[in-house]
């Protein structure tokens, strides 16, 4: 198995891919869920509704894992672990990053605005993850 260089990892993570986030359950297996993210300056930004299980888990235990897969036929994967920093909806960075994440996952500004309108009433928090460990695989 070949790993990726830091430049290759950075380029891979900047594409609009899904990340599978793992949070810690009190007594049981990890909770896994797909999320959109924005990777910038070596950190992941993830906007999540505050009513989600992953948000509640992170309030109790900030340890988090992410797995970003290239998807067929791209046989690359980056796995990350670290601690989550939670910013409330009232933080100005949360609103900015929420919009930037939404925009990244829509082909047009109009489509992004339609989606943002659909979710505007959801109370959301921003999760910022600075990786403590990164493992990459490149089977291409």
C-alpha positions in Angstrom: 0.0 0.0 0.0 1.3 3.4 -1.0 0.5 6.5 1.1 0.1 10.0 -0.2 2.3 13.0 0.3 0.9 16.0 2.2 0.3 17.9 -1.0 -1.6 14.9 -2.5 -3.7 14.6 0.7 -4.5 18.4 0.6 -5.5 18.2 -3.0 -7.6 15.1 -2.4 -9.4 16.6 0.6 -10.3 19.9 -1.2 -12.6 18.1 -3.6 -16.3 17.9 -2.6 -16.3 14.4 -1.2 -18.3 12.9 1.6 -16.7 12.2 5.0 -17.9 9.5 7.3 -17.7 10.9 10.8 -17.2 8.6 13.8 -18.2 9.9 17.3 -18.1 8.0 20.6 -21.1 6.4 22.1 -21.1 6.1 25.9 -21.6 2.3 25.9 -21.5 0.8 22.4 -19.9 0.9 19.0 -18.9 4.2 17.4 -21.7 6.3 15.8 -21.0 6.8 12.0 -22.6 9.3 9.8 -21.9 11.0 6.4 -21.2 14.7 6.3 -20.2 17.5 3.9 -17.1 19.3 4.9 -14.7 22.1 3.8 -11.0 21.4 4.2 -8.9 24.5 4.5 -5.6 25.4 6.1 -5.2 21.8 7.4 -8.5 21.8 9.2 -12.0 20.3 8.5 -15.1 22.5 8.9 -18.4 20.6 9.3 -21.7 22.3 9.9 -24.3 20.1 11.7 -27.7 20.6 13.1 -27.5 20.8 16.9 -30.3 18.2 17.2 -28.1 15.4 15.8 -26.6 12.5 17.7 -23.1 13.3 16.5 -23.4 16.9 18.0 -24.5 15.5 21.4 -21.7 13.0 21.4 -19.1 15.7 20.6 -20.4 17.9 23.4 -19.7 15.0 25.8 -16.6 13.7 24.2 -14.7 15.8 21.6 -12.8 12.9 20.1 -13.7 12.4 16.4 -12.7 10.3 13.4 -13.2 11.0 9.7 -12.9 8.7 6.7 -12.8 10.3 3.3 -12.9 7.8 0.4 -12.3 8.6 -3.3 -15.2 6.3 -4.4 -15.0 4.0 -7.4 -12.8 4.2 -9.5 -10.6 6.4 -7.3 -8.9 4.0 -4.8 -7.6 6.6 -2.4 -8.7 7.1 1.2 -7.7 9.5 4.0 -8.5 8.7 7.6 -8.2 11.4 10.3 -8.6 11.5 14.0 -8.5 14.4 16.4 -10.6 16.6 18.7 -13.6 18.6 17.6 -14.0 22.2 18.5 -17.7 23.2 18.5 -18.7 26.8 17.6 -22.4 27.8 18.2 -24.7 29.2 15.6 -24.1 32.7 17.1 -20.5 32.6 16.1 -19.9 34.6 12.9 -17.6 31.9 11.5 -20.4 29.3 11.7 -22.6 31.2 9.3 -19.8 31.9 6.9 -18.5 28.3 6.8 -22.0 26.8 6.6 -22.6 28.8 3.4 -19.2 27.9 2.0 -19.8 24.2 2.7 -23.2 24.3 1.0 -21.8 26.2 -2.0 -19.0 23.6 -2.4 -21.5 20.8 -2.8 -23.7 22.5 -5.4 -22.8 23.1 -9.0 -24.4 26.5 -9.2 -24.9 29.5 -6.9 -28.7 29.2 -7.5 -28.8 25.6 -6.5 -26.8 26.3 -3.3 -29.1 29.2 -2.4 -32.2 26.9 -2.9 -30.7 24.3 -0.5 -29.6 27.0 2.0 -33.2 28.3 2.0 -34.5 24.8 2.8 -32.3 24.4 5.8 -32.2 28.0 7.1 -34.4 27.2 10.1 -32.1 24.4 11.4 -30.1 25.5 14.4 -26.5 24.5 13.5 -23.1 24.4 15.0 -19.7 24.4 13.3 -17.3 21.5 14.0 -13.7 22.3 13.5 -11.3 19.4 13.4 -7.6 19.9 13.4 -6.1 16.4 12.6 -3.9 14.8 15.2 -3.3 11.7 13.1 -3.7 11.2 9.4 -3.4 7.9 7.5 -3.6 7.8 3.7 -3.9 5.0 1.2 -3.5 5.1 -2.5 -4.3 1.9 -4.4 -4.5 3.7 -7.8 
